Amino acid sequence: MMVALLMGFSCGLPLLLTLTVLQAWMKEEGVDLTVIGMMSLVGLPYAVKFLWAPFLDRFTLPFLGRRRGWLMVIQLLLMVSIWGMGTTDPGNNPLLLSFVAFLTTFFSASQDVVTDAYRREDLADAELGLGSSLYINGYRVGMLLASGGGLILADHVPFSMVYAIMAACMLPGIITTLLTPEPIITQGVPKTMREAVIDPLVEYFNRQDALWMLGFILLYKVGDSMAGAMTMPFYLDIGFSKTEIGTIVKLFGFWATVAGSLAGGVFMLRQGINRSLWIFGVLQAASTAGFAILAGIGHSLSVLSAVIAFENFTSGMGTAAFVAFMASITHKKFTATQYALLSSIMGIPRVVASAPTGYMAKHIGWQGFFIFCTLIAVPGLLLLFKFAPWTTSEKHVKLEET
C-alpha cells in the first residue's frame, strides 16, 4: 500500500509542471497567449499512451525485472527532462521548451502505464480498491506539490530553480522502485509483438460482457465530468469571489477528496468492488444534484461548503472504485496494454461530453443543467445490472475462467 501511495506521488508530480506552472512561467516571460494556449498540445501523450504500452508489455530490460526495469529508466529520464525544462528560455526559445515539455509528458505517460501495470500485478483483487485509493491520493499530493508548491516557490526563486527542485522530488519514486519487489507473474508474458498488440484485444473482446463494460467505462462518470467542466463559471456567475472559491473549492475540497478516496478504499476492502460501484455511483449523482440546490439558493458560503464537501467526498470514493474496477478487469499477461487502453477510453467523456456544456448551461439555466448532469448518470448505473450485480460482492468477470 505504501508503494501504491509513493508511486502515485511520482505519477502526479509531472502533470501540472507542463500545464499550470509552465503557463505561469511563460506568461511571466511575456510569451504570446496564442503560444501559451498551443502548449496544451504537449499533453497529447497522455491520451495516446496505449500506442506504446504493448512495447512495455513485450520487452523486459536486463535489470530489475519486467516492470521495475522500465520504471527505473523512465523515472530517471523524467527527472532529467523536468530539470531540462528549467534550463530553457521560454521568452527567446519557446520551441525548445515545447520539445522538452513534450518529452516530459511522454516519459510521464509512460510512467503511468508501467505503474498501473505494476499495481495490478502486485496487489490481490481484494486489495485493488484500497491500493487504488492510496495511489489516487498520492497522485493528488504530487499535483498539489507541483502546482501549489511550485507557484509559491516561483515567488521567491527563479523558475529554473523551481524545476530543479521538482526534478529532485522524483527521488522518492526512484528509491521506491529500487526497494520494492518485482511482481510475480503467473499468467505468462507476450513472446512476440503480435501477442502484445493483438492478443490483449482478442482476449478482452472474447469476454461475455466486454461491450457492456466498455459502455460502463464511458458512462459511469459522464455526469460528474459534465458538471465539473462548468463549475468555475457557475461559482463566479452566482457571486462567489475568487478568494472564496480558492479557499472552499480548492483547499477545503482537496482534503474532502482525499478523505473520500481513503474511505472508498476501506469500504471496497470490506464490501468488494461491485457494491462499491453501486453505492458510490448513486452518491456521485446525488452530489451533482447539490449544485442544482446551490443554484436555487445563490450566494451562500455555508451551502457551498456543504455541497463541495459532499461532492468531493463522493467523487473521491467513485474515482477510487472506478480505477479499481478497471484494474480488476485487465488480464495480468497484458496489464500495461489493456489498462492504458481502458484509461484512454475513460478520458473520452471528459473531452467530448464536456464540449457542449457551456451551450446547455446558457440555454437551460444552471439548475436545469445540473439536473440534467444528475440524470445522465443513470444509464451508467443501469449497466451494473449486467456485469456487477449487487448480490455478488466480487467482480463478475473471473479472468482465470476466461
C-alpha positions as CSV (number, residue, x, y, z in Angstrom):
1,M,0.0,0.0,0.0
2,M,2.9,2.4,0.7
3,V,4.3,1.5,-2.7
4,A,1.0,2.4,-4.3
5,L,1.0,5.8,-2.4
6,L,4.6,6.7,-3.4
7,M,4.2,5.6,-7.0
8,G,1.0,7.7,-7.2
9,F,3.0,10.7,-5.9
10,S,5.6,10.2,-8.6
11,C,3.0,10.0,-11.3
12,G,1.1,13.1,-10.2
13,L,4.1,15.3,-9.8
14,P,5.0,15.9,-13.5
15,L,1.4,16.6,-14.7
16,L,1.0,20.3,-13.8
17,L,4.6,21.1,-14.4
18,T,3.7,21.1,-18.1
19,L,0.4,22.9,-17.6
20,T,-0.3,25.3,-14.8
21,V,3.3,26.0,-13.7
22,L,4.6,26.2,-17.3
23,Q,1.8,28.6,-18.3
24,A,2.7,30.9,-15.3
25,W,6.4,30.9,-16.3
26,M,5.6,31.7,-20.0
27,K,3.2,34.4,-19.0
28,E,5.8,36.0,-16.8
29,E,8.3,35.9,-19.7
30,G,5.9,37.7,-22.0
31,V,5.1,34.8,-24.3
32,D,2.2,35.4,-26.6
33,L,-1.1,34.0,-25.3
34,T,-1.7,32.0,-28.5
35,V,1.6,30.2,-28.0
36,I,0.7,29.5,-24.3
37,G,-2.6,28.1,-25.4
38,M,-0.9,25.8,-28.0
39,M,1.4,24.4,-25.3
40,S,-1.6,22.3,-24.1
41,L,-0.8,20.0,-27.1
42,V,2.3,18.8,-25.4
43,G,-0.1,16.7,-23.2
44,L,-1.0,14.5,-26.2
45,P,1.0,11.5,-24.9
46,Y,-1.4,11.1,-22.0
47,A,-4.3,10.5,-24.5
48,V,-2.4,8.0,-26.7
49,K,-0.2,6.2,-24.3
50,F,-1.9,2.9,-25.3
51,L,0.1,3.1,-28.6
52,W,3.4,2.2,-27.0
53,A,2.1,0.2,-24.0
54,P,2.4,-3.1,-25.9
55,F,6.1,-2.4,-26.2
56,L,6.4,-2.2,-22.5
57,D,4.4,-5.4,-22.1
58,R,6.5,-7.3,-24.6
59,F,10.1,-6.4,-23.7
60,T,12.0,-6.8,-20.5
61,L,15.2,-4.9,-19.7
62,P,18.2,-7.0,-18.4
63,F,18.0,-5.5,-14.9
64,L,15.4,-5.1,-12.0
65,G,12.7,-7.1,-13.8
66,R,10.0,-6.6,-16.4
67,R,8.2,-3.7,-14.5
68,R,10.9,-2.2,-12.3
69,G,13.5,-2.1,-15.1
70,W,11.3,0.1,-17.3
71,L,10.1,2.1,-14.4
72,M,13.7,2.9,-13.3
73,V,14.8,4.0,-16.8
74,I,11.6,6.1,-17.3
75,Q,11.8,7.8,-13.9
76,L,15.5,8.8,-14.5
77,L,14.7,10.2,-17.9
78,L,11.7,12.0,-16.4
79,M,13.9,13.6,-13.8
80,V,16.3,14.8,-16.4
81,S,13.6,16.2,-18.7
82,I,11.9,18.1,-15.8
83,W,15.3,19.6,-14.9
84,G,15.9,20.3,-18.6
85,M,12.7,22.3,-18.8
86,G,14.2,24.7,-16.2
87,T,17.3,25.2,-18.3
88,T,15.3,26.6,-21.3
89,D,14.4,30.2,-22.1
90,P,10.6,30.5,-22.8
91,G,10.8,34.1,-23.9
92,N,13.5,33.6,-26.6
93,N,13.1,29.9,-27.5
94,P,9.6,28.6,-26.8
95,L,10.1,25.9,-29.4
96,L,12.9,24.2,-27.4
97,L,10.8,24.5,-24.3
98,S,7.8,22.8,-26.0
99,F,10.1,20.0,-27.2
100,V,11.5,19.3,-23.7
101,A,7.9,19.6,-22.3
102,F,6.7,17.1,-24.8
103,L,9.5,14.7,-23.7
104,T,8.4,15.2,-20.1
105,T,4.8,14.3,-20.9
106,F,5.9,11.3,-22.9
107,F,8.0,10.0,-20.0
108,S,5.3,10.9,-17.5
109,A,2.6,9.0,-19.5
110,S,5.0,6.0,-19.9
111,Q,5.5,6.0,-16.1
112,D,1.7,5.9,-15.7
113,V,1.5,2.9,-17.9
114,V,4.1,0.9,-16.1
115,T,2.9,2.0,-12.6
116,D,-0.7,1.0,-13.4
117,A,0.6,-2.4,-14.6
118,Y,2.7,-2.9,-11.5
119,R,-0.2,-2.1,-9.2
120,R,-2.5,-4.5,-10.9
121,E,0.1,-7.3,-10.8
122,D,1.4,-6.7,-7.3
123,L,-2.0,-6.4,-5.5
124,A,-4.5,-9.2,-5.0
125,D,-8.0,-8.5,-6.4
126,A,-9.4,-7.8,-2.9
127,E,-6.7,-5.2,-2.3
128,L,-7.1,-3.3,-5.5
129,G,-9.7,-0.9,-4.0
130,L,-7.6,0.3,-1.1
131,G,-4.4,0.3,-3.3
132,S,-6.1,2.4,-6.0
133,S,-7.4,4.9,-3.4
134,L,-3.9,5.3,-2.0
135,Y,-2.5,5.7,-5.5
136,I,-5.0,8.4,-6.3
137,N,-4.3,10.2,-3.1
138,G,-0.5,10.1,-3.7
139,Y,-1.2,11.4,-7.3
140,R,-3.2,14.3,-5.9
141,V,-0.4,15.2,-3.4
142,G,2.1,15.2,-6.2
143,M,-0.1,17.5,-8.2
144,L,-0.6,19.8,-5.2
145,L,3.1,20.0,-4.6
146,A,3.9,20.7,-8.2
147,S,1.2,23.3,-8.7
148,G,0.7,25.0,-5.4
149,G,4.2,24.4,-4.1
150,G,5.8,25.3,-7.5
151,L,3.9,28.6,-7.8
152,I,4.7,29.6,-4.2
153,L,8.4,28.8,-4.8
154,A,8.4,30.9,-8.0
155,D,7.6,34.0,-5.9
156,H,11.0,33.5,-4.2
157,V,13.3,31.8,-6.6
158,P,13.7,31.7,-10.4
159,F,11.5,29.2,-12.3
160,S,14.7,27.4,-13.3
161,M,15.3,26.6,-9.7
162,V,11.7,25.5,-9.2
163,Y,12.0,22.9,-11.9
164,A,15.3,21.7,-10.5
165,I,13.7,21.2,-7.1
166,M,10.7,19.4,-8.7
167,A,13.1,17.1,-10.6
168,A,14.7,16.2,-7.2
169,C,11.2,15.4,-5.9
170,M,11.2,12.4,-8.2
171,L,13.8,10.7,-5.9
172,P,11.2,9.1,-3.6
173,G,9.7,7.3,-6.6
174,I,13.1,6.2,-7.8
175,I,14.0,4.9,-4.3
176,T,10.7,3.1,-4.1
177,T,11.4,1.4,-7.5
178,L,14.7,0.2,-6.2
179,L,13.4,-1.2,-2.9
180,T,10.1,-2.7,-3.9
181,P,10.0,-6.4,-5.2
182,E,9.1,-7.2,-8.7
183,P,5.5,-8.6,-9.1
184,I,5.3,-12.4,-9.5
185,I,3.6,-13.2,-12.9
186,T,1.6,-16.5,-13.2
187,Q,-0.1,-15.8,-16.5
188,G,2.9,-15.6,-18.7
189,V,4.2,-12.7,-20.8
190,P,3.8,-11.9,-24.5
191,K,6.5,-13.5,-26.6
192,T,6.0,-11.5,-29.8
193,M,4.8,-8.1,-30.8
194,R,1.6,-9.7,-32.2
195,E,0.9,-11.2,-28.8
196,A,1.5,-7.8,-27.2
197,V,-0.7,-5.8,-29.6
198,I,-3.4,-8.1,-31.0
199,D,-3.9,-10.7,-28.2
200,P,-4.9,-8.2,-25.5
201,L,-7.8,-7.0,-27.7
202,V,-8.8,-10.6,-28.7
203,E,-8.7,-11.7,-25.0
204,Y,-10.8,-8.7,-23.9
205,F,-13.5,-8.9,-26.6
206,N,-13.9,-12.6,-26.2
207,R,-15.4,-12.0,-22.8
208,Q,-19.2,-12.3,-22.4
209,D,-19.7,-8.7,-21.1
210,A,-16.9,-6.9,-23.0
211,L,-19.0,-4.3,-24.7
212,W,-21.2,-3.7,-21.7
213,M,-18.1,-3.0,-19.6
214,L,-16.8,-0.5,-22.2
215,G,-20.2,1.3,-22.2
216,F,-20.0,1.5,-18.4
217,I,-16.5,2.9,-18.5
218,L,-17.7,5.6,-20.9
219,L,-20.8,6.5,-18.9
220,Y,-20.1,6.0,-15.2
221,K,-18.6,9.4,-14.6
222,V,-20.0,11.3,-17.5
223,G,-22.4,13.4,-15.4
224,D,-19.6,14.2,-13.0
225,S,-17.3,15.2,-15.9
226,M,-20.0,17.4,-17.5
227,A,-20.8,19.2,-14.2
228,G,-17.1,19.7,-13.4
229,A,-16.5,21.4,-16.7
230,M,-18.7,24.3,-15.8
231,T,-18.4,24.7,-12.1
232,M,-15.9,27.6,-12.2
233,P,-18.1,29.8,-14.4
234,F,-21.1,28.7,-12.2
235,Y,-19.4,29.9,-8.9
236,L,-18.4,33.2,-10.4
237,D,-21.9,33.7,-12.0
238,I,-23.7,33.4,-8.7
239,G,-21.4,35.8,-7.0
240,F,-18.6,34.0,-5.2
241,S,-15.3,35.8,-5.1
242,K,-12.1,34.1,-6.3
243,T,-10.8,34.1,-2.7
244,E,-13.9,32.2,-1.6
245,I,-13.6,29.8,-4.5
246,G,-9.9,29.2,-3.8
247,T,-10.4,28.7,-0.1
248,I,-13.5,26.5,-0.1
249,V,-13.5,24.7,-3.5
250,K,-9.7,24.2,-3.9
251,L,-8.2,23.8,-0.4
252,F,-11.2,22.5,1.6
253,G,-12.3,20.5,-1.4
254,F,-8.9,18.9,-1.8
255,W,-9.0,17.3,1.7
256,A,-12.6,16.2,1.2
257,T,-11.5,14.3,-1.9
258,V,-8.6,12.7,-0.1
259,A,-10.9,11.6,2.7
260,G,-13.4,10.2,0.2
261,S,-10.7,8.2,-1.6
262,L,-9.5,6.7,1.6
263,A,-13.0,5.9,2.8
264,G,-13.8,4.4,-0.5
265,G,-10.7,2.2,-0.4
266,V,-11.5,0.9,3.1
267,F,-15.2,0.3,2.1
268,M,-14.1,-1.7,-1.0
269,L,-11.8,-3.8,1.1
270,R,-14.8,-4.9,3.2
271,Q,-17.6,-4.9,0.6
272,G,-15.9,-5.6,-2.7
273,I,-15.8,-3.5,-5.9
274,N,-19.3,-4.4,-7.2
275,R,-21.3,-3.0,-4.3
276,S,-19.0,0.0,-4.1
277,L,-19.7,0.9,-7.7
278,W,-23.4,0.9,-7.0
279,I,-23.3,2.9,-3.7
280,F,-20.6,5.4,-4.9
281,G,-22.4,5.9,-8.2
282,V,-25.7,6.8,-6.6
283,L,-23.9,9.2,-4.2
284,Q,-22.0,10.8,-7.1
285,A,-25.2,11.6,-8.8
286,A,-26.8,12.9,-5.6
287,S,-23.8,15.2,-5.1
288,T,-24.3,16.7,-8.6
289,A,-27.9,17.5,-7.7
290,G,-26.4,19.5,-4.8
291,F,-25.2,22.1,-7.3
292,A,-28.8,22.5,-8.6
293,I,-29.8,23.3,-5.0
294,L,-26.9,25.8,-4.7
295,A,-28.1,27.4,-8.0
296,G,-31.5,27.9,-6.5
297,I,-30.2,29.4,-3.2
298,G,-27.5,31.5,-4.7
299,H,-24.5,33.0,-2.8
300,S,-24.2,31.2,0.5
301,L,-20.8,30.1,1.9
302,S,-22.4,27.5,4.2
303,V,-24.3,25.8,1.4
304,L,-21.2,26.0,-0.9
305,S,-19.1,24.4,1.8
306,A,-21.7,21.6,2.3
307,V,-22.1,21.0,-1.4
308,I,-18.3,20.9,-2.0
309,A,-17.6,18.6,1.0
310,F,-20.3,16.1,-0.2
311,E,-19.4,16.3,-3.9
312,N,-15.6,16.0,-3.4
313,F,-16.0,13.2,-0.8
314,T,-18.3,11.1,-3.0
315,S,-16.2,11.9,-6.1
316,G,-13.1,10.6,-4.3
317,M,-14.9,7.4,-3.5
318,G,-16.3,7.0,-7.0
319,T,-12.9,7.5,-8.7
320,A,-11.3,5.0,-6.4
321,A,-13.9,2.4,-7.2
322,F,-13.7,3.2,-10.9
323,V,-9.9,2.9,-11.1
324,A,-10.0,-0.3,-9.1
325,F,-12.7,-1.8,-11.4
326,M,-10.6,-1.0,-14.5
327,A,-7.6,-2.7,-12.9
328,S,-9.6,-5.7,-11.9
329,I,-10.8,-6.5,-15.4
330,T,-7.3,-6.4,-17.0
331,H,-5.6,-9.7,-17.7
332,K,-2.2,-10.0,-16.0
333,K,-0.5,-11.1,-19.1
334,F,-1.4,-7.8,-20.9
335,T,-1.8,-5.5,-18.0
336,A,0.0,-2.4,-19.4
337,T,-1.7,-2.6,-22.8
338,Q,-5.3,-3.2,-21.5
339,Y,-5.2,-0.7,-18.7
340,A,-3.7,2.0,-20.9
341,L,-6.4,1.4,-23.4
342,L,-9.2,1.4,-20.8
343,S,-7.9,4.6,-19.1
344,S,-7.7,6.3,-22.5
345,I,-11.4,5.4,-23.2
346,M,-12.2,6.7,-19.7
347,G,-10.9,10.1,-20.8
348,I,-13.2,10.4,-23.8
349,P,-16.3,11.7,-22.0
350,R,-14.2,14.3,-20.2
351,V,-13.4,15.8,-23.6
352,V,-16.4,15.0,-25.8
353,A,-19.3,15.3,-23.4
354,S,-17.9,18.4,-21.8
355,A,-17.8,20.3,-25.1
356,P,-21.5,21.3,-25.2
357,T,-21.8,22.1,-21.5
358,G,-21.5,25.8,-22.0
359,Y,-24.2,25.9,-24.6
360,M,-26.5,23.8,-22.3
361,A,-26.0,26.0,-19.2
362,K,-26.6,29.1,-21.3
363,H,-29.9,27.9,-22.7
364,I,-31.5,25.8,-19.9
365,G,-30.0,27.7,-16.9
366,W,-27.8,26.4,-14.1
367,Q,-30.5,24.5,-12.3
368,G,-31.6,22.7,-15.4
369,F,-28.1,22.0,-16.4
370,F,-27.1,20.3,-13.1
371,I,-30.3,18.3,-13.0
372,F,-29.5,17.0,-16.5
373,C,-26.0,16.1,-15.3
374,T,-27.6,14.2,-12.4
375,L,-29.9,12.2,-14.7
376,I,-27.3,11.4,-17.3
377,A,-25.5,9.3,-14.6
378,V,-28.5,6.8,-14.6
379,P,-27.5,4.8,-17.8
380,G,-24.1,4.0,-16.3
381,L,-25.6,2.7,-13.1
382,L,-28.2,0.6,-15.0
383,L,-25.3,-1.2,-16.8
384,L,-24.2,-2.5,-13.5
385,F,-27.1,-4.9,-13.5
386,K,-25.4,-6.7,-16.5
387,F,-22.0,-7.4,-15.1
388,A,-21.8,-6.2,-11.5
389,P,-25.0,-7.4,-9.7
390,W,-25.4,-6.2,-6.1
391,T,-25.8,-9.8,-4.9
392,T,-22.2,-10.6,-5.9
393,S,-19.5,-8.8,-3.9
394,E,-16.8,-9.9,-6.2
395,K,-16.3,-8.9,-9.8
396,H,-18.4,-10.7,-12.3
397,V,-15.6,-11.5,-14.8
398,K,-13.2,-14.0,-13.4
399,L,-10.1,-13.8,-15.6
400,E,-8.9,-17.3,-14.9
401,E,-12.2,-18.6,-16.2
402,T,-11.9,-16.5,-19.4
